[in-house]
Amino acid sequence: MDADALAEGVARGDRRALARAITLIESGRADHRSAAVRLSERLAGTGRQALRIGLSGTPGVGKSTFIEAFGLMLTGQGLRVAVLAVDPSSARSGGSILGDKTRMERLSRDRSAFIRPSPAQSQLGGVARRTREAVALCEAAGFDVVLVETVGVGQSETVVAEMADLFVLLLAPAGGDELQGVKRGIMEIADLILVNKADGELKPAATRTCADYAGALKLLRKRPQDPEGFPRAMTVSAVSGDGLEAAWAEMQALAEWRKAHGHWERRRAEQARGWFDYEVRQGLLARLTSDPDTRARMERLGAAVAAGETSVTAAAEEMLGALGLGLRGDGAG
């Protein structure tokens, strides 16, 4: 792929060029990675920023239905919306269904929207390996809002908050003991909790669930990046559209407050630094499997540990020494 031509297409907002660019950055081929780096460098100077919204929710909560209704509302207001949906991959076959475009048929036909499903593969955190780069490409393409839909709710899914400006937790009413069903760590990073399906017979249950979460949020320690009243819980209905505009207004208000008080830029800088650290670690791990001699040494030492011929610590020390590193204590390991 021609990285320069792709960069020009992405900068023009060409959705086809954006799709091909994301395919390029997701590729594991060495020549593709080189082109992907050039592509990222070419687009780094656009200076465009989108509102990055991370969205997670329990299975069956209606994430796809919510995103479609929410996205159509935003495009109806003249905004361009990108959806990066991460599908879980089979631990056995490595395959993913990638059916988000099918579930968001109306939004996928909207010329102001872009939907890109990606497989999680073996990546933890409810995001794909290159989701951060895909977000940056969507911003360079001029999208106003980038929604990152994660695999589901769990302790590891908090990774999405490290690449988003706002983190939204979507919940369903009448799901049993909801407060016990969601990890405290997820609640502590959520900026907005939206109780979906607040319509028809489920509306009273949704109202009660929302009240329960509103009470629980008041018990959490106030975060310095939040104005008074945040994080908060609200009810929405992806079917009727009730509450969607109010939820969007709260997201905008929170984003503007953080910009005005310096939290936005500070967080973006922290995210960029964290992304750099992550890429270095992933590169080091990749070396363990890409270099034949290194891989052979790993296999030999691993077999020795499994056979009880050496300790884990001694084997790790030998492996790191072969890489020019060394165990320098718990803080540097």
N, C-alpha and C positions, 0 to 999 in steps of 0.2 A: 504494500500500500504506500502511496505517495503521501508522506506526512505533511509536506507543505501544502499540497492541494487540499488535503483533509482539513488542515487548520483554516484555510481560507473559507471552505464550505461551512465549517462549524461557526466561524465568526460571522458569517452571513445569516446564521440561523437556519441553515438547511437541515431538515430533520433526517434525511437520508445520510448526509455526511456525518451527522452526529451519531447515528446508529453504527455506521462503519467505524467511526473513531472509537466508540466504546468496545466494539468487537476487537479492534486493534489492541487496546490497553488490557483487555481481558486475556489475550493470547499469551501462552507461556513460551512461545518460540523466541530464541535469542535475537533473531533479526527483527522480529516484531517488537520486542521490548526496546530495542535501540530506536526504532521508528517512533514508538510510543513516547519515549523520553523527549525526542525532538518535537513531537506534536505538543507535548505539555509545555515545553519551553517556548514554542511559538505563540501559544495562547495565554501564557502567564501574564502578559502585559495588558490584557484587555481591561482590567480594572472593574469588570462587571461583578456584581454581587446579587445573589438571590436570597430569599428567605428560605433557609434550610429547615425543614420540619421532619423530625423523626417520628414515626408512627409505629406503635406496637400494640398488640392485643391478644387476648386468649383465642384459641381456635374456635371458630363459629361465631365470633363476635360481630362479623360483618365488615371486616376491614376493606375488602374490595368494593362492596356496595357503598360504604361511607366515602372512600376515596373517589369513586366515580361521581357521586352526588356533590361532594365538596369541590372536586376539580371542575365539574360543569358550572357550578356556581361562580368559581373564580374566573373561568374563561368567559362567562357571561358578563363579567365586569371588565373585560378587556385585558385580562392578565394572561400570560403564557405560563403553562404548568407542565412540569416534568415529573414523572413518577418512576422511581427506581424501585422495583419490587423484587425482593430476594426470596426465592423459593428454596425450601429444604431439599437436600440431595440424599439419595439413598446411600446408607453406609455400606450396602452390599454391592450395588451396581454402579454407584456414583451418579446415576441419572436424576434428572429433575423434570417435573411436569411442565413448568413454565407456562401456566395457563392464565396468567393475569390479564392478558389482552382479551381473552375470551370472556372473562368475568367482567371486564370493563368495556364492553362493546361500544357503547355510545361515546365514551370518553376517547377511545382509541380512534374514532372517526373524526374527532374534533381537530381541526388544523392548528389550533392554538395549544394543543396538548401533545405530549410525547410520553409513551409508556415503554419502559425497557425492563423485562424480566431477566434476572440473572440467577444462576445456580449458586447456592452457598458452598457446594462441594464440601471440603473438610474444614472450612473456615468456621471458627467459633464466633460468637458475638451477634448472630442474627444478621450479618452482612456478608457480602461477597468480598473477596480479597481486594478487588479494585473499585469498590463502591466509592471511596473517597475521590479517586481520579474521575470517575463517572460524574460525580457531583460537580467537580470543577469544570468538566466539559460542558455540562448543562448550563452552568453560569456563564461560561464564555460564549455559549450559543444565544444568550440573551433571555433565558427564561427568568420569570419573576419569582416563581415559587418552585422549589424542588422538594418533593415528598419522597422520603425513604421509608418504604414499608418493610419491616423486619419479619423474620420467620415466625416469631411468637414471643410470649412472655416467659421469661426465665432469668436467672441471675446473670447469665452470659450476655443477654440481649442489651445490657446497659451500654455495650460498646457503641451502639448507634448514637447515644447522647454525646459521644466525643467528636462527632462530625456534624452535629445539627445545632442550629441556633435555638430551636424549641423542641422539646420532647413531649409528645402527646400519647397518653395511654388510653386506649379504647376498651371499654368494658361493656358487658351485657347484663341486663337485670335478671333477677330470678335465677341466678346461677348457683344457688346454695349459699355457703358461707363465703361470700366474696372477699371479705377482708383477710380471711385465712388463705384464700386461693391465690393471692398476689403477693410476691415477695416485697418485703419492706424496702429493700434496696431499689426496686423499680419505683416505688412511690416517692422515695426521697429525691429521685432525679426528675420525676415528671413535673412539667410546668403546667399541664392542663390534663385533667382526667375527664373524659367524655363518656357518659353512660349512653350507649347507643340503644336503638329499638324502643325509644320513648314514644310509642304510639299504640293505639288500640288498647287491647287488654293488658299489655305490658307497661303502659304508661304509669300506673300507680306504683308498680314494682320498681320501675326505673327511678321514679322520684324518691322512693325510700332508699334505694341503693346510693343515689347521688348524695342524699343527706348523710348517710353513714360515712361515705368517703370524705365529705366536707368536714365532718367532725373529726375524722382521723387525721386529716391534713393539718388541722389546727394544733394537734399535739406534736407535730414535727418542728424541729428547730428552724427558725426563719433563716433563709439564705441571703447573703449580702447582695446577690444579683437580682433579687426579687423586690418589687414594690409592695406596698400594703395590699393584702388580699390574694396574693399568689404564694404558692400554687393553689388552684381552685378546681372544683368539680362542677360540671354542668351536664345537662341532659340534651341529647340530640336525637334526631330521627333521620336516618339516611333515606328512608322510604318517603316520608312526607316533606322532608326538608326543614322541619322545625328545628330551630336552634343552631343551624349551620352558620347563618350570618352573625349571630351573637358570638359563636365560638371564634369565627374569623376576626371579629372586632377585638376580642380579648387577645388573640395572638398578635395582632397588629399593635395593640396598646402596649403589650409586654415588650415586643421588639423595639418599639420607639423609646420606651423608658430606658431600656438597656443601652441603646445607642446614645441617648442624651446623658447618661451617667457613666459612660466609658466602659461599661461591661462588655458591650458587643465586640469592640476592637480587641480588648484584652483577651476575650475568649477565643476569637478567631486566631490570634497570635499563639495562644496556648495549643489550640488544635493543630496549627501548622507545625509547631515544634513536636507535638506528640506524633503526628503523621511521619515526620522525619525519623524519629526514634524507631517507630514501628517498621518503616521500610528498611532501616539498617539491620534490625533484628531478623526480619524475614530474609534479607539477603544472606546473612550469616547462616541461617538455617538451610537455605537453598544450597549453599556451598557443600553442606554435609551430604547431600544426595546427588549433586551434579558432578563433582570431581570423583573419578574412579578410585584414586588412591585413598581419598578421604572416606569414601563410602566403604571401601574394603576394610579400612582401619576400624570404622564404626562397627561393622559386622563382626570383626574379630574380637573387639573389646566387649561388644554386647554378648557374644557367645560365651566369653570367659566369665562375665558377670552372672549369666544365667546358669552356668555350670558350677558356680561357687568358687571359681579359681582365683578371683580377685574381688575386691570390694568395689561398690559403686563409686565411692569417692576417689579411689586410686585410679580407676578406669577413666573417670571424668577428667582427672588431673592430667593423665597421659594424653587424652584426646585433645584437650585444650592446649597442652604444651605443643602438640604437633601442629596446631593452628597458629602458634606464636602467641598464645594467650596463657593464662594460668589462673588458678583459684587463689584469689587474694582476700578471702574472707566473705562473709555473707552479704555484705553491702555491695561488693563489686562483682559477685558471681553472676 
